[in-house]
Amino acid sequence: MPFACIFVPNFPVAAVSRAEPELRALALAIYEGKPPMEKVFAVSESATRMGITPGMTKTQAELCSELTLRPRSPLQESGAHAALLDCAQSFSPCVEDAAADTVILDLAGMESLFGSQPEIARNLFRRAAELGLDVNVALALNPDAAVFAARGFSGVTVIPSGKESECLGSLPVKVLFAERMEGEKKEENREESARRLETLERWGVRDLRALAALPEVALSERLGQEGLRWQKLARGAASRTLVPVEAPTIFEEAVELESPIVLLEPLAFLLNRLLEQICARLASRALNTQELRLTLDLESFSSFNPQSKLNNQQLSSPATIENQQSAICSTRPKQFHRTLCLPLPMLDPKLFLKLLQLDLNAYPPGAPILKIHLEARPARPRSAQGGLFLPPSPEPEKLELTLARIAGLVGESRVGALELLDTHRAEGFRMRRFGLGATQESAAKNNQPRQTSEPAEEKCAVAALRRFRPPLRVTVTMDNPELVRVVCPKKKEVQGSVLWKAGPWRNSGDWWEREAWARDEWDIALQNAEGIFLYRLVHDLLGGSWFVEGTYD
Amino acid sequence: MSSAVFSTSAAQGRPFVFETENGSEVCPEPFQEQLFTEPRPPQRAADFKDARLASVTPASRLAVRPAPEMVTSGIAEMDALTGGLPRGCLTEICGPASSGRSTLMLSALAAATQRGECCAVVDASDALDPQSVVAAGMELDRLLWVRCGENSVQAESRLEQLLRVTDLLLESGGFGLIALDLGDLSPQSARRIPLATWFRFRRAVEHTSTVLLAMERQSIAGSCSSLLIKLGSLKPSAPENKASPTPTHVQLLTQVEITAELVRSRMDRKPVRSAEITFASKTAWAG
């Protein structure tokens, strides 16, 4: 039963490099701490060659002009760790989250799916690279041997069965005491590990081969059962079961900015990167998404710089800044949220970026942005079976983009599908989202033979009404109780003598509500120089006004 | 060096006339001997067995462009008049107010949604009545309604929105019918749409299965439309005699007569004689 281990060397640097791939080729140092006592926490290989070491102060590191400094970002590290888990879980359902930089997979039964062990190892390495991580991958017969091999050897390592002791012998002893994230016990573990390492070094034990060669009895007398356990690990003979981790259901990526951004173009660049990372992680788990949540942390009032530009608008003179600041403080939120709901599960980062851009153009944040957080709700991919005889329909991705563009032109509330409300009030309808999900279900129903009550040849056209929005206020001349003439001051076409009328038909409702309504309706034919036209005339019984609501056309 | 001259007689199915640049006729070698033995008969192009000419197809026998697929407009009388609405072509319905334009448009949209197709109506004046839509038998889930402009927006801005939205819908593709409702725009405003725009719309729907339907007061698309239907004024079916014994308050608008004339149709490649029909449309509350 083989096990695989994926280890990310120099994890803090790898997390930052994943978020900013252009930094891979540069000398990079990560610092942490509160100013002015910020210290270098991790360095890349290029920075190490330049003489930068962990523990240096930030000020000392800044003396090196070719060095790129970045603050330590827990957000980026959690994103990288989540990507590491996604990579592992795309190969095996049994994955142990050993550390922030280490995951262990149980490959039992995977050879029939993914090929031989070397192929699996190479695919793991490749998949991790696609997610932006430079990793070491090792395969062994037991989990601990795989972990030590991944931590000790770079690239891809496959330990044949029975050769664990031989392959691991050259590794230094310190691989046995790698740091583990155990919460409040982390500091205690580090001190204990340092003591043990010092003991072994005093004995002259530098590598695992030397530790494995020690006599067991003597070792147990000096170090107890713990010493025997270390020896077993050094020989690659220890075995244990994995503690599998539950697959996370939220896919999120975030980036904190050193300097706030105010323009939408650089924001789109960062969003593109986050979307590509999220989509890669979803694809590795064979999932799509149907909802994207964007949260932007905006520059707060306390750090507000009056001289900064806000969406290309310069602030006015200092005399009015105070009034503006007080108004802004009361109205501007600290966080800006937008949710993108998709009609169907999709996985196209370019489409998502375009939709987010259109949405942000319509609803801009209104303040400089300090942090971007993007979250995708996973969903199973849609399965649609095509057919030769199905009626044509728009592609869901294209349709979504088209609807977003149309909404940007005419307004979000003025495009969509109709939905009638359960009321007799005029204009009793609302606009709802136009989607293909409901149309596909009704298309499936339409494939069944439809039974209509009347034969096709007897079907008659239904006269349609064209509404005036808002209804046209008119002046009605009456010859008690007959309607004689109607004149609309706003629209000269709507005027004439009443040639014919039908009504009134009384309609009322919502008398139990505040917005009660009552009206009399006529269907009238007006004659003027241009011809005869049919209108619907309405008399508002509560207000007393006359309106022409529409024309029969 | 000789060149071939293809005259218009080829379009009429008559044989080609093959001439050289200097006007002299080409005499192939096998016929040289006949010149010295007996009077040479007049030469015809059909006598020359040139492989290159044999491979040329006369225009009269070229494959004709396939006729577009016709779909029902939802009204049997209109289908009998026009043969239906053509896919991949622009159809215009023009007429004054109360002539039945919206009735015809909603009927075509309802028929398309009942076929399972997605449809879109680009409403320049925001005049669509939901109750009329439902009464026409529309599948509301398949109808996309785009309401251009708001009350205070000028007609030119609404027109611009309509054109841009139409471009987006045609680019998206997949719609069975796209209806442009310009019914309430004045002819002066509607004529601001350049012919190049209509030509672009027509090219966009060509080779697709989309029916592009434009409804306006007067024809504005010119020769870009393949089908032009003109509707006449309505005649309400109601008692004209005011002295009728039937009390006024029980009169009911039951039906409206629609007069339609087929002005132009490019479907049959033959000149179309103007045909006119009259049919009745009933109101939603009539039995």
Interface residues (C-beta under 8 A of the other chain):
Chain A: L390 P391 P392 S393 P394 E395 K398 L399 L401 T402 L403 R405 I406 L409 V410 G411 R414 V415 G416 A417 L418 E419 L420 E427 G428 F429 M431 F434 L436 A438 T439 S442 A443 N446 A456 E457 K459 C460 A461 V462 A463 A464 L465 R466 R467 F468 R469 P470 E482 E493 W500 K501 A502 G503 P504 D523 A525 E530 G531 I532 F533 L534 G550 T551 Y552 D553
Chain B: G74 I75 A76 P96 A97 S98 S99 G100 R101 S102 T103 L104 M105 L106 S107 Q114 R115 G116 E117 C118 D126 A127 L128 D129 P130 Q131 S132 V133 V134 A135 A136 G137 E139 L140 D141 R142 L143 L144 W145 V146 R147 C148 G149 E150 N151 Q161 R164 V165 L168 L169 E171 S172 G173 G174 F175 G176 G183 D184 S209 S233 L234 K235 P236 A238 P239 E240 T248 H249 Q251 L252 L253 Q255 V256 I258 F279 A280 S281 K282 T283 A284
